[in-house]
Amino acid sequence: MTVFFVVGAIGLLLLVLSLVVGEIFESFEIGDGGISGLAVGIGAVVFGASGVLAQSADLADVWAYVIAAAFAAVAGFVAQTVINRLSASEDAPPPPLEGAFGVLTATTGPEGGEVRLEGVRDLESRLAWADEELSAGTRVVVVGVSGSRVHVRRV
């Protein structure tokens, strides 16, 4: 039973490390998208727990290991499949804003203003600044980005 406790404890430690530090096995590109430390940790915890349960039900040691390994493999596979599907559904990064056209919605100058961008998927309106003072309604193009603010100039 000690083996099951040790493997389960290692799995729990791996789960906590993966949640706190981040993906531990990220550099190992094994399989489709690599192996997740969370999936390995889940498999190890399930191995330990099911092995302890099998031995406490007075099954032979061989059957306890077989049952623990089978449950661990299924749990690890399901966890890895869910993690791969979740990571595949992440949004793509936003397109670059340099070169995007828009119309100023407020007077904009070196101290700031606002622009409504055309054809940008993430935010339609952004804080903006320009080298010269431009009035609301002026058509502009984005020439630079600083955080969420854009640097614009007259078209």
Disulfide bonds with the S-S distance in Angstrom:
none
